[in-house]
Amino acid sequence: MRNWKRDFYPFVIDRCPSIYSLKEAIFLAFNECRPQTLALFENMDEGIFRCQPHPDFSPVGWHLGHIAYTESLWLLERSAGSPCMFPQYCKLFAADGLPKSKRVQLPNLEEILYYLETVRKKVLEYLEVADIEQQESLWRFLIQHESQHYEIISYVLELVKIQQLSVISDQLVVLGQVDVSVINHQMIQIPAGEFEQGSNSINALDNERPAHKVYLDTYLIDRYPVTCGQYHLFMESGGYENSCWWSQSGWEWLQNEQVTQPLYWCNDRIYNDHPVCGVSWYEADAYSRFVGKRLPTEAEWEKAASWDAKVNQRRIYPWKNAAPIQHCNCDRLIGKTTAVNAYPSGQSAYGLYDTLGNVWEWTACWFDGYSGFQSYPYIGYSQVYFDQKHRVLKGGSWATRPWVLRPSFRNWYYPSVRQIFAGFRCAATP
């Protein structure tokens, strides 16, 4: 019998002594997730609610409505066979309904909160009679779906905050004397051998499946993500002016963008030992070349983060099985990045720090399906992005919710995206 507490609901592990039934665990998870989503909208004015600070992202208010729309579509309409309760919202809040620029024309916050509450009430009523053994994967998908949109909302709010504070500068910010003695370029050697990539867990999303064996030759990988202090040395050494560090496509991107530093770069030296963020894949790749390294493949990253060679099996988390919130910077508990060595209890079996939480980490790989991939619950969730135009990121950020924190989880962006939650670490071949 599976332990529902561990598999589905991470916060229950150390809080409740009894073993919950599956329906009870799902009920608890849905009710644990929602208040923190709503907390992002407390005292929010209509301007921010409808604001689109970047053309690639919808307003935060749209994401809130989309959460309700998706629950209604998959659980009430397609599973329970109920008619759509809010047909007026179908086009507005569907992922393929309107272009992002048109999503600013939203109902007010109170109306969307009513939409959200009404749908959730019906969903929990349906849970009482649902065939949960058949639908378990769908319910798990939906709690993760809300968690993912929670992080997108967090990102968009950070964009709004930065634009309001006008902290983005077009000029290079000088940090002064850079001290990188605390966090150095230490690398860990990962011995050659097989490991299990991906996951067959009931929590796993379609692009994580199926789990499969991968053989990797010996390689080296950074113990820590690259820090702001380390990255500043690249900037100070003319890294953005010297084409020898850049791939051809990266140099072309740089000439078009004309940037000289990461997006959201901060001039405060207290962040020297925090992970650099706001870098595109091209910048991460250029820095890796500058220090004589490279970006890790997705498999290299996942093995170093999850594999326990002593017992020849993967761990649920890098630090074994305890709840994520105690061992990494996640779930907005801190509200910003932390030093990359701040969570020694979160080390992987190989000794890597910060593999979950703090910042997402670019890898060298294009996002694609594993052999035997099957889309779920619909093709548009993952498969449409198997276009050799998106790079994989691993690990999660300081805003990632515990339900989607695991080494097998896969994120993906265009290599040109400079996201405040995205950083990287380097690898090398001995």
C-alpha positions in Angstrom: 0.0 0.0 0.0 1.4 3.4 -1.0 1.9 6.1 1.7 -0.5 8.8 0.5 1.0 11.3 2.9 4.4 11.0 1.3 3.4 10.7 -2.3 0.8 13.4 -2.6 0.8 15.8 0.2 4.3 16.8 1.4 3.1 19.0 4.3 1.3 16.1 6.0 4.5 14.1 6.5 5.6 15.5 9.8 2.3 17.1 10.9 -0.2 14.2 11.1 0.3 10.8 12.7 -2.5 8.9 10.9 -2.5 7.7 7.3 -5.0 9.5 5.2 -7.1 7.9 2.5 -6.4 9.0 -1.0 -9.5 11.2 -1.2 -8.6 12.8 2.1 -5.1 13.5 0.9 -6.4 15.1 -2.3 -8.9 17.2 -0.3 -6.1 18.4 2.0 -3.7 19.2 -0.9 -6.3 21.2 -2.8 -7.2 23.2 0.4 -3.5 23.7 1.3 -2.6 25.0 -2.1 -5.4 27.5 -2.7 -5.0 30.0 0.2 -1.4 30.8 -0.8 -2.6 31.3 -4.4 -5.2 33.8 -3.2 -2.7 35.5 -0.9 -0.9 36.8 -3.9 -3.9 38.9 -4.7 -4.5 40.4 -1.3 -4.9 44.2 -1.5 -4.0 44.1 -5.2 -5.3 47.1 -7.2 -7.0 46.7 -10.6 -4.1 48.1 -12.5 -1.7 45.4 -11.4 -4.4 42.8 -11.7 -4.8 43.6 -15.4 -1.3 44.7 -16.2 0.7 42.9 -18.8 4.4 43.8 -18.0 5.8 41.6 -20.8 4.3 40.5 -24.1 5.2 36.8 -23.4 3.1 36.7 -20.2 -0.6 37.1 -19.5 -1.8 39.4 -16.7 -1.9 37.8 -13.2 -5.7 38.1 -13.2 -5.9 35.9 -16.3 -3.9 33.1 -14.5 -6.3 33.2 -11.6 -9.3 32.7 -14.0 -7.4 30.1 -15.9 -7.0 27.9 -12.8 -10.8 27.9 -12.3 -11.4 27.3 -16.0 -9.1 24.3 -16.1 -10.5 22.6 -13.0 -14.0 23.1 -14.3 -13.1 21.7 -17.8 -11.4 18.5 -16.6 -13.2 17.6 -13.4 -16.7 19.0 -13.7 -17.3 18.9 -17.5 -15.2 16.1 -18.8 -15.1 13.8 -15.8 -18.4 14.5 -14.0 -20.3 15.2 -17.2 -21.8 18.5 -15.9 -22.6 21.5 -18.1 -20.2 24.4 -18.0 -21.3 26.8 -15.3 -19.6 29.9 -16.7 -19.7 29.6 -20.5 -19.0 33.3 -20.8 -15.4 32.6 -19.6 -14.5 29.7 -21.9 -12.8 31.7 -24.6 -11.2 34.2 -22.3 -9.6 31.8 -19.9 -8.8 28.9 -22.3 -5.1 28.5 -23.0 -5.7 28.8 -26.7 -8.7 31.1 -26.6 -7.2 34.6 -27.0 -3.8 36.1 -27.7 -2.0 37.3 -24.6 -2.4 40.9 -25.5 -6.2 40.5 -25.4 -6.3 39.0 -22.0 -6.1 42.3 -20.2 -9.8 42.8 -20.8 -10.8 40.9 -17.6 -13.7 40.8 -15.2 -12.8 42.5 -11.9 -11.0 40.6 -9.1 -14.3 40.0 -7.1 -15.9 38.3 -10.1 -13.0 36.0 -10.7 -12.8 35.1 -7.1 -16.4 34.2 -7.2 -15.7 32.1 -10.3 -12.8 30.4 -8.5 -14.8 29.7 -5.3 -17.9 28.4 -7.1 -15.9 26.0 -9.3 -13.9 24.7 -6.3 -17.0 24.1 -4.2 -18.4 21.9 -7.0 -15.1 20.2 -7.5 -14.9 19.2 -3.8 -18.5 17.9 -3.9 -17.6 15.8 -7.0 -14.5 14.5 -5.2 -16.9 12.7 -2.7 -18.3 10.5 -5.5 -15.5 10.5 -8.1 -13.8 7.2 -9.1 -10.5 8.3 -7.6 -8.6 5.2 -8.5 -9.3 5.9 -12.2 -8.8 9.7 -12.0 -5.9 9.9 -9.6 -3.4 11.2 -12.1 -5.8 13.9 -13.2 -6.3 15.3 -9.7 -2.6 15.2 -9.2 -2.1 17.0 -12.5 -4.5 19.8 -11.4 -2.9 20.5 -8.1 0.4 20.8 -10.0 -1.2 23.0 -12.6 -2.3 25.5 -10.0 1.2 25.3 -8.5 2.8 26.1 -11.8 0.5 29.1 -12.4 1.2 30.3 -8.9 4.9 30.5 -9.9 4.0 32.3 -13.2 1.9 34.8 -11.2 4.8 35.3 -8.8 7.1 36.0 -11.8 4.8 38.5 -13.4 4.4 40.3 -10.0 8.2 40.5 -9.8 8.2 42.1 -13.3 5.7 44.7 -12.2 7.6 45.4 -9.0 10.9 45.9 -10.9 9.3 48.1 -13.5 7.7 50.3 -10.8 10.9 50.6 -8.8 12.9 51.3 -12.1 15.8 49.2 -10.8 16.7 47.9 -14.3 19.7 49.9 -15.6 21.0 50.1 -19.1 24.5 50.5 -17.8 26.9 48.1 -16.2 26.5 48.1 -12.4 29.9 48.0 -10.7 30.0 45.8 -7.7 33.4 47.1 -6.6 35.8 44.6 -4.9 34.3 41.2 -5.6 34.7 38.6 -2.9 34.0 35.0 -4.1 36.1 33.3 -1.5 33.0 31.8 0.2 31.7 30.0 -2.9 34.5 28.9 -5.2 34.5 26.9 -8.4 34.6 23.5 -6.7 33.4 20.7 -8.8 32.3 17.1 -7.9 33.2 14.1 -9.9 30.3 11.8 -10.8 31.5 8.3 -11.6 30.5 6.5 -14.7 27.5 4.3 -14.6 23.8 3.8 -15.1 21.1 5.8 -13.3 17.3 6.1 -13.6 16.2 9.3 -15.5 12.6 10.4 -15.4 9.8 9.0 -13.2 6.9 6.6 -13.2 5.6 8.1 -10.0 1.8 8.8 -9.9 2.8 12.4 -9.5 5.0 12.5 -12.7 3.7 14.6 -15.6 3.7 13.3 -19.1 7.1 14.7 -20.1 8.8 13.0 -17.1 7.6 9.6 -18.2 8.6 6.9 -18.7 11.5 6.3 -16.3 14.4 4.8 -18.1 18.0 3.7 -17.6 20.8 6.0 -18.9 24.5 5.3 -18.9 26.8 8.3 -18.4 30.6 8.5 -18.6 32.4 10.1 -15.7 31.9 13.9 -15.6 32.3 16.9 -13.3 29.6 19.2 -12.1 29.6 22.4 -9.9 28.8 21.8 -6.3 26.9 25.2 -6.3 25.0 27.2 -8.9 27.0 30.0 -10.4 26.9 33.1 -8.1 26.5 36.8 -8.8 30.1 37.3 -7.6 31.4 34.7 -10.0 29.4 36.0 -12.9 30.6 39.5 -12.3 34.1 38.3 -13.1 32.9 37.3 -16.6 31.3 40.8 -17.0 34.4 42.6 -15.7 36.6 40.6 -18.1 34.7 41.7 -21.2 32.6 38.6 -21.5 29.9 40.5 -23.3 32.4 42.0 -25.8 34.4 39.0 -26.8 32.8 36.7 -29.4 35.1 33.8 -28.6 33.0 32.8 -25.6 29.7 32.8 -27.5 28.1 30.2 -29.8 27.2 31.6 -33.2 23.5 31.8 -32.3 24.4 33.3 -29.0 26.6 36.0 -30.5 23.8 36.8 -33.0 21.4 37.1 -30.1 23.8 39.4 -28.2 24.2 41.7 -31.2 20.5 42.0 -31.5 19.8 42.6 -27.8 22.9 44.7 -27.0 23.0 43.7 -23.3 26.0 44.0 -21.0 24.7 42.3 -17.9 22.0 39.9 -16.7 18.5 41.3 -16.5 17.5 42.3 -13.0 21.2 42.7 -12.1 21.7 44.2 -8.6 24.6 46.3 -7.4 24.5 45.1 -3.7 27.5 43.0 -2.7 25.4 41.1 -0.2 24.2 39.1 -3.2 27.7 38.0 -4.3 27.1 34.5 -2.9 23.5 34.3 -4.3 22.9 32.5 -7.6 23.0 34.8 -10.6 19.6 35.0 -12.3 18.0 36.7 -15.2 20.4 35.1 -17.7 19.4 33.6 -21.0 20.6 30.2 -22.1 23.1 32.0 -24.4 24.6 33.9 -21.5 24.8 30.8 -19.3 26.5 29.0 -22.2 29.0 31.9 -22.8 30.0 32.0 -19.1 30.5 28.2 -19.1 32.9 28.5 -22.0 34.7 31.5 -20.3 35.6 29.3 -17.3 36.5 26.3 -19.4 33.4 24.4 -18.7 30.0 23.7 -20.3 26.4 23.4 -19.3 25.4 20.0 -18.0 23.1 17.8 -20.0 19.7 17.2 -18.5 20.7 13.6 -17.6 24.0 14.8 -15.9 22.1 17.3 -13.8 19.4 14.8 -12.8 21.9 12.0 -11.9 23.9 14.4 -9.7 20.8 15.7 -8.0 18.8 12.5 -7.4 20.9 9.3 -7.7 22.1 7.5 -4.6 24.9 5.2 -5.9 25.2 3.5 -2.5 21.8 1.9 -2.7 21.6 2.1 -6.5 18.3 4.0 -6.7 16.9 7.5 -7.1 15.8 9.6 -4.2 12.5 11.4 -4.0 14.4 14.5 -3.2 18.1 15.1 -3.3 18.2 14.8 0.6 16.1 11.6 0.5 12.4 11.8 1.5 11.7 14.7 3.9 9.5 17.7 3.0 11.1 20.2 0.6 10.3 23.3 2.7 12.9 22.3 5.3 15.8 21.8 3.0 15.6 24.4 0.2 14.5 27.9 -0.7 11.0 27.4 -2.1 7.3 28.3 -1.8 8.1 32.0 -1.4 9.0 31.4 2.2 12.0 33.7 1.9 10.6 35.8 -1.0 14.0 36.1 -2.8 17.1 34.2 -3.5 19.4 32.9 -0.7 23.1 32.2 -0.6 23.8 29.0 -2.6 25.3 27.3 0.6 22.4 28.3 2.8 20.9 24.8 3.0 23.6 22.2 3.8 20.8 19.7 4.8 19.6 19.9 1.2 22.7 18.3 -0.4 22.3 15.5 -2.8 24.0 12.1 -2.3 26.9 13.3 -4.4 27.2 16.6 -2.4 25.5 19.1 -4.6 23.9 22.1 -3.0 20.8 24.0 -4.1 19.6 21.6 -6.8 16.0 22.2 -5.8 14.7 25.7 -5.1 16.4 29.1 -5.3 16.7 29.3 -9.1 15.9 27.1 -12.1 19.0 25.9 -13.9 19.6 25.8 -17.6 20.8 22.6 -19.1 22.4 21.8 -22.5 19.4 19.8 -23.8 16.5 20.6 -26.0 13.1 19.8 -24.5 11.8 16.6 -26.1 9.8 13.5 -25.1 11.5 10.4 -23.8 11.2 7.1 -25.7 7.7 5.8 -25.1 6.3 9.3 -24.3 2.5 9.5 -24.2 0.8 12.9 -23.8 -1.5 13.5 -20.8 -4.0 14.9 -20.3 -3.8 16.7 -23.6 -1.2 17.1 -26.4 -0.9 20.8 -25.7 0.6 20.4 -22.3 4.1 19.2 -23.4 4.1 17.7 -26.9 3.7 21.0 -28.8 6.9 22.2 -27.3 9.0 19.3 -28.6 10.0 21.6 -31.4 13.8 21.8 -30.8 13.4 25.4 -29.9 13.1 25.1 -26.1 15.9 24.3 -23.7 15.3 22.3 -20.5 15.7 23.8 -17.0 15.8 21.8 -13.8 15.3 22.3 -10.1 12.8 24.9 -9.3 13.0 28.4 -7.8 12.3 30.3 -4.6 8.7 30.6 -5.7 8.2 26.9 -6.7 5.5 25.1 -4.7 6.4 21.7 -3.1 4.0 19.8 -5.3 6.3 20.4 -8.3 9.6 20.2 -6.6 11.4 17.0 -7.6 14.6 16.2 -9.6 12.7 14.6 -12.5 10.5 17.7 -13.1 11.2 19.5 -16.4 10.8 23.2 -17.2 11.4 24.7 -20.6 12.1 28.1 -22.2 13.3 29.5 -25.4 17.1 30.0 -25.0 16.6 33.8 -25.5 14.4 34.1 -22.4 15.9 36.0 -19.5 13.8 35.0 -16.5 14.3 36.3 -13.0 13.9 32.7 -11.6 16.5 31.2 -14.0 20.2 30.6 -13.3 22.6 27.7 -14.0 25.6 25.6 -12.9 28.4 24.3 -15.0 29.7 20.8 -15.8 32.9 19.5 -17.5 34.3 16.4 -19.0 37.5 15.1 -17.2 
